[in-house]
């Protein structure tokens, strides 16, 4: 068996001072015959860790991409902070820190893949930083609407002191006052705010929507794209999927295939999905998933021992 194909990613730590850090995992290209122009950064959705994207990283690396993943500050995963202190602005700070870290390493050609809540962050920064292209999957465009659907109530209509301190979102306690205050102070909440952030986007952009997504409205994604002053945009549907792209293996494989095809196309400056990709086999995907889980557990144990 090829150990390069199934080895764990390279673990990096970005030290921020004040005993804070961001953990970054680097997966090297596994097809040396194919030369890609861009490094891919994957921004995980809310309550998702970077190891949840082991499969996508393998698909991309198997097709010649250098892949970077990270865990946000104040989130689940291996970086500093607790999730009840998470805000959209903290997520933005985390993404920008990783991009700056790559730039400092001489990596300036970057394609960004963002899913769910992280897509809203990507929309916020995409015109502020140098990116080669952007891909989003089930990307949130109307944060207030998505929160209302996920929480079964529009808590953002309430006075800040009346909102329950902890809201269960994706199985985690979201510190509501921190999160909501940041939403209003920095205009994260509305569809119009997302449209205003992306209207001058001038890089190739592909958005994947799910036909069964109850949290993100496809028509609002179309509205967003329709207001971008560029012809470098496309929207594709992930048939048979809900907002949860990992709900079953068929949906998950379709997600991996589609996003990899989009990345190959955009890396070649083509606004279409590539026809063919090299797929890792199921055994390799299983082994790398296990290896990443072991690496995560090892790091967590080391962090606990040093605390």
RODO-2510 file (C-alpha; in nm, 4 decimals, decimal comma):
residues 307
     n   res          X          Y          Z
     1     x     0,0000     0,0000     0,0000
     2     x     0,1216     0,3538    -0,0804
     3     x     0,1859     0,5214     0,2553
     4     x     0,1776     0,8647     0,0905
     5     x    -0,1815     0,8015    -0,0064
     6     x    -0,2920     0,7156     0,3459
     7     x    -0,0629     0,9147     0,5754
     8     x    -0,2045     1,1720     0,8158
     9     x    -0,1786     1,5419     0,7239
    10     x     0,1082     1,7639     0,8387
    11     x     0,0118     1,9425     1,1598
    12     x     0,0943     2,3133     1,2017
    13     x     0,0316     2,5620     1,4821
    14     x    -0,0144     2,9358     1,4215
    15     x     0,0681     3,1037     1,7515
    16     x    -0,1252     3,4248     1,8086
    17     x     0,0034     3,5238     2,1512
    18     x    -0,1957     3,5316     2,4765
    19     x    -0,1784     3,1482     2,4730
    20     x    -0,4025     3,1376     2,1651
    21     x    -0,3369     2,9384     1,8516
    22     x    -0,4957     2,8166     1,5302
    23     x    -0,4299     2,4581     1,4253
    24     x    -0,3753     2,3956     1,0538
    25     x    -0,3513     2,0674     0,8660
    26     x    -0,1658     2,0443     0,5365
    27     x    -0,2241     1,7685     0,2823
    28     x     0,0344     1,7491     0,0052
    29     x    -0,0525     1,6633    -0,3568
    30     x    -0,0703     1,2884    -0,4113
    31     x    -0,0626     1,2963    -0,7885
    32     x     0,2779     1,4353    -0,8829
    33     x     0,2043     1,4035    -1,2550
    34     x    -0,0558     1,6812    -1,2371
    35     x     0,0586     2,0341    -1,1581
    36     x    -0,2060     2,2674    -1,0170
    37     x    -0,1727     2,6441    -1,0020
    38     x    -0,3474     2,6933    -0,6699
    39     x    -0,3416     2,5793    -0,3114
    40     x    -0,6897     2,5001    -0,1810
    41     x    -0,8092     2,6269     0,1574
    42     x    -1,1130     2,4480     0,3043
    43     x    -1,3246     2,6414     0,5559
    44     x    -1,5504     2,4045     0,7502
    45     x    -1,9081     2,4898     0,8430
    46     x    -2,0405     2,5530     1,1923
    47     x    -1,9817     2,2652     1,4373
    48     x    -1,7600     2,0925     1,1815
    49     x    -1,3919     2,0248     1,2413
    50     x    -1,1220     2,0068     0,9766
    51     x    -1,1056     1,6280     1,0110
    52     x    -1,4689     1,6138     0,8966
    53     x    -1,3311     1,7159     0,5557
    54     x    -1,0764     1,4358     0,5307
    55     x    -1,2557     1,2890     0,2291
    56     x    -1,2684     1,6141     0,0341
    57     x    -0,9014     1,6818     0,1108
    58     x    -0,8161     1,3349    -0,0235
    59     x    -1,0150     1,3890    -0,3413
    60     x    -0,8413     1,7206    -0,4027
    61     x    -0,4936     1,5890    -0,3168
    62     x    -0,5548     1,2860    -0,5371
    63     x    -0,6072     1,5311    -0,8227
    64     x    -0,2869     1,7236    -0,7651
    65     x    -0,3911     1,9940    -0,5188
    66     x    -0,2053     2,1166    -0,2142
    67     x    -0,4782     2,1369     0,0525
    68     x    -0,5000     2,3425     0,3719
    69     x    -0,7619     2,2977     0,6460
    70     x    -0,7975     2,4689     0,9822
    71     x    -1,0153     2,4831     1,2909
    72     x    -1,1544     2,8261     1,3727
    73     x    -1,0903     3,0016     1,7013
    74     x    -1,3708     2,9728     1,9597
    75     x    -1,5123     2,6690     1,7871
    76     x    -1,5040     2,2908     1,7902
    77     x    -1,1731     2,1326     1,7038
    78     x    -0,8093     2,1884     1,7934
    79     x    -0,7740     2,5675     1,7968
    80     x    -0,8068     2,7912     2,1024
    81     x    -1,1329     2,9011     2,2591
    82     x    -1,4770     2,7697     2,3458
    83     x    -1,7701     2,7529     2,1082
    84     x    -1,9952     2,9615     2,3327
    85     x    -1,7660     3,2550     2,2459
    86     x    -1,7858     3,2010     1,8704
    87     x    -1,8985     3,4828     1,6444
    88     x    -1,8927     3,5425     1,2711
    89     x    -1,6185     3,8027     1,3202
    90     x    -1,4038     3,5482     1,5074
    91     x    -1,4565     3,3088     1,2163
    92     x    -1,3486     3,5839     0,9774
    93     x    -1,0395     3,6593     1,1864
    94     x    -0,9474     3,2891     1,1797
    95     x    -0,9772     3,2611     0,8007
    96     x    -0,7773     3,5813     0,7411
    97     x    -0,5066     3,4602     0,9808
    98     x    -0,4681     3,1362     0,7837
    99     x    -0,4539     3,3258     0,4528
   100     x    -0,1866     3,5610     0,5950
   101     x     0,0077     3,2589     0,7232
   102     x     0,0051     3,1071     0,3744
   103     x     0,1094     3,4370     0,2165
   104     x     0,4011     3,4582     0,4612
   105     x     0,5078     3,1134     0,3391
   106     x     0,5090     3,2419    -0,0192
   107     x     0,1763     3,0805    -0,1105
   108     x    -0,0281     3,3464    -0,2885
   109     x    -0,2334     3,1541    -0,5439
   110     x    -0,5263     3,0334    -0,3373
   111     x    -0,8673     2,8878    -0,4112
   112     x    -1,1174     2,8906    -0,1244
   113     x    -1,3819     2,6240    -0,0610
   114     x    -1,6344     2,7133     0,2097
   115     x    -1,9473     2,5357     0,3272
   116     x    -2,2588     2,6368     0,5170
   117     x    -2,1924     2,9142     0,7726
   118     x    -1,8301     2,9568     0,6632
   119     x    -1,9537     3,0489     0,3160
   120     x    -2,1090     3,3635     0,4650
   121     x    -1,7638     3,4482     0,6033
   122     x    -1,6077     3,3744     0,2647
   123     x    -1,8545     3,6122     0,0975
   124     x    -1,7477     3,8801     0,3438
   125     x    -1,3736     3,8551     0,2722
   126     x    -1,3610     3,7494    -0,0933
   127     x    -1,3332     4,1069    -0,2243
   128     x    -1,0842     4,2068     0,0479
   129     x    -0,8137     3,9461    -0,0092
   130     x    -0,6372     3,7951    -0,3078
   131     x    -0,8119     3,4748    -0,4113
   132     x    -0,7955     3,2929    -0,7429
   133     x    -1,1474     3,1551    -0,7112
   134     x    -1,4262     3,0757    -0,4665
   135     x    -1,6418     2,7640    -0,4311
   136     x    -1,9258     2,7420    -0,1808
   137     x    -2,1477     2,4466    -0,0919
   138     x    -2,4867     2,4943     0,0769
   139     x    -2,3497     2,8381     0,1564
   140     x    -2,5491     3,0601     0,3918
   141     x    -2,6498     3,3879     0,2263
   142     x    -2,9239     3,5020     0,4667
   143     x    -2,7918     3,4307     0,8144
   144     x    -3,1019     3,5419     1,0015
   145     x    -3,3274     3,3208     0,7922
   146     x    -3,0961     3,0208     0,8294
   147     x    -3,0795     3,0639     1,2075
   148     x    -3,4577     3,0901     1,2283
   149     x    -3,4988     2,7677     1,0317
   150     x    -3,2309     2,5854     1,2294
   151     x    -3,3549     2,7033     1,5705
   152     x    -3,7300     2,7021     1,4891
   153     x    -3,7594     3,0628     1,6054
   154     x    -3,6337     3,4062     1,5017
   155     x    -3,4335     3,4949     1,8126
   156     x    -3,2839     3,7970     1,6380
   157     x    -3,6162     3,9782     1,6729
   158     x    -3,5819     3,9730     2,0526
   159     x    -3,4124     4,2292     2,2738
   160     x    -3,0573     4,1143     2,3361
   161     x    -3,1079     4,0677     2,7109
   162     x    -3,4168     3,8534     2,6514
   163     x    -3,2464     3,5990     2,4273
   164     x    -3,1646     3,2690     2,6042
   165     x    -2,7951     3,2632     2,6877
   166     x    -2,7326     2,9253     2,5255
   167     x    -2,9029     2,8162     2,2058
   168     x    -2,8602     2,4595     2,0858
   169     x    -2,7353     2,4843     1,7291
   170     x    -2,6100     2,1682     1,5593
   171     x    -2,5811     2,0030     1,9000
   172     x    -2,3637     2,2757     2,0537
   173     x    -2,4395     2,5649     2,2857
   174     x    -2,4081     2,8822     2,0829
   175     x    -2,3376     3,1777     2,3118
   176     x    -2,6330     3,3778     2,1852
   177     x    -2,5510     3,7220     2,3240
   178     x    -2,1959     3,7142     2,1853
   179     x    -2,3106     3,5804     1,8490
   180     x    -2,6170     3,8032     1,8048
   181     x    -2,4434     4,1210     1,9189
   182     x    -2,1688     4,0602     1,6638
   183     x    -2,4279     3,9902     1,3917
   184     x    -2,5910     4,3296     1,4426
   185     x    -2,2722     4,5278     1,5095
   186     x    -2,1037     4,3991     1,1927
   187     x    -2,4044     4,3476     0,9608
   188     x    -2,3807     3,9729     0,9192
   189     x    -2,7500     3,8978     0,9464
   190     x    -2,9348     3,9970     0,6279
   191     x    -2,9368     3,8873     0,2666
   192     x    -2,8800     4,2497     0,1645
   193     x    -2,5585     4,2626     0,3675
   194     x    -2,4285     3,9560     0,1817
   195     x    -2,5291     4,1031    -0,1533
   196     x    -2,3492     4,4283    -0,0708
   197     x    -2,0332     4,2376     0,0198
   198     x    -2,0268     4,0348    -0,3017
   199     x    -2,1589     4,2746    -0,5664
   200     x    -1,8059     4,3693    -0,6765
   201     x    -1,6690     4,0149    -0,6645
   202     x    -1,4514     3,9709    -0,9722
   203     x    -1,3043     3,6236    -0,9317
   204     x    -1,4500     3,3002    -1,0702
   205     x    -1,7188     3,1767    -0,8319
   206     x    -1,9189     2,8529    -0,8305
   207     x    -2,2002     2,7980    -0,5798
   208     x    -2,3414     2,4519    -0,5088
   209     x    -2,6932     2,4396    -0,3692
   210     x    -2,8906     2,1379    -0,2520
   211     x    -3,2379     2,0790    -0,3871
   212     x    -3,3490     1,9514    -0,0450
   213     x    -3,1880     2,2240     0,1659
   214     x    -3,4329     2,3551     0,4255
   215     x    -3,1871     2,6081     0,5694
   216     x    -3,0651     2,7909     0,2592
   217     x    -3,3083     2,9176    -0,0029
   218     x    -3,1945     2,8461    -0,3578
   219     x    -3,3770     3,1560    -0,4863
   220     x    -3,1798     3,3730    -0,2438
   221     x    -2,8540     3,2225    -0,3705
   222     x    -2,9681     3,3029    -0,7254
   223     x    -3,0503     3,6569    -0,6103
   224     x    -2,7002     3,6920    -0,4673
   225     x    -2,5377     3,5722    -0,7879
   226     x    -2,7664     3,7865    -1,0002
   227     x    -2,6395     4,0960    -0,8214
   228     x    -2,2694     4,0243    -0,8735
   229     x    -2,1232     4,2591    -1,1343
   230     x    -1,9359     3,9803    -1,3098
   231     x    -1,9968     3,7057    -1,5617
   232     x    -1,7615     3,4690    -1,3770
   233     x    -2,0325     3,2976    -1,1724
   234     x    -2,2221     2,9701    -1,1945
   235     x    -2,4644     2,7803    -0,9771
   236     x    -2,5011     2,4020    -0,9668
   237     x    -2,7427     2,1772    -0,7794
   238     x    -2,6424     1,8795    -0,5681
   239     x    -2,9352     1,6529    -0,6474
   240     x    -3,0785     1,4405    -0,3686
   241     x    -2,9067     1,6286    -0,0878
   242     x    -3,0251     1,8289     0,2104
   243     x    -2,8174     2,0891     0,3969
   244     x    -2,6266     1,8019     0,5583
   245     x    -2,3882     1,6913     0,2856
   246     x    -2,2734     1,3945     0,4921
   247     x    -2,6160     1,2431     0,5487
   248     x    -2,5323     0,9369     0,3390
   249     x    -2,2429     0,8031     0,1337
   250     x    -2,4077     0,8688    -0,2040
   251     x    -2,4640     1,2375    -0,1255
   252     x    -2,1172     1,2684     0,0253
   253     x    -1,9461     1,1159    -0,2773
   254     x    -2,1427     1,3442    -0,5102
   255     x    -2,0266     1,6420    -0,3022
   256     x    -1,6624     1,5309    -0,3201
   257     x    -1,6817     1,4661    -0,6930
   258     x    -1,8613     1,7901    -0,7783
   259     x    -1,6403     2,0197    -0,5727
   260     x    -1,3236     1,8519    -0,7019
   261     x    -1,4430     1,8928    -1,0607
   262     x    -1,5181     2,2593    -0,9894
   263     x    -1,1737     2,3137    -0,8363
   264     x    -1,0001     2,1554    -1,1364
   265     x    -1,2016     2,3666    -1,3782
   266     x    -1,1429     2,6918    -1,1914
   267     x    -0,7737     2,6147    -1,1425
   268     x    -0,7537     2,5968    -1,5233
   269     x    -0,9501     2,9251    -1,5462
   270     x    -1,2563     2,7484    -1,6855
   271     x    -1,5960     2,8198    -1,5308
   272     x    -1,7166     2,4626    -1,5783
   273     x    -1,6865     2,1327    -1,3978
   274     x    -1,4037     1,9105    -1,5199
   275     x    -1,5106     1,5979    -1,7049
   276     x    -1,2875     1,3509    -1,5268
   277     x    -1,1268     1,3174    -1,1870
   278     x    -0,9090     1,0634    -1,0108
   279     x    -1,1046     0,9167    -0,7204
   280     x    -0,9329     0,7696    -0,4139
   281     x    -1,0523     0,4199    -0,3358
   282     x    -1,2772     0,3445    -0,0403
   283     x    -1,0012     0,1654     0,1510
   284     x    -0,7706     0,4699     0,1322
   285     x    -1,0515     0,7028     0,2412
   286     x    -1,1245     0,4787     0,5393
   287     x    -0,7598     0,4606     0,6433
   288     x    -0,6988     0,8360     0,6162
   289     x    -1,0156     0,9036     0,8172
   290     x    -0,8918     0,6722     1,0926
   291     x    -0,5413     0,8247     1,0810
   292     x    -0,6815     1,1755     1,1126
   293     x    -0,8980     1,0752     1,4062
   294     x    -0,5942     0,9275     1,5772
   295     x    -0,3958     1,2452     1,5096
   296     x    -0,6776     1,4590     1,6503
   297     x    -0,6991     1,2427     1,9629
   298     x    -0,3213     1,2522     2,0098
   299     x    -0,3152     1,6328     1,9863
   300     x    -0,6114     1,6654     2,2222
   301     x    -0,4381     1,4420     2,4763
   302     x    -0,1200     1,6489     2,4510
   303     x    -0,3165     1,9718     2,4934
   304     x    -0,4993     1,8306     2,7964
   305     x    -0,1728     1,7121     2,9543
   306     x    -0,0092     2,0543     2,9147
   307     x    -0,3120     2,2505     3,0416
***
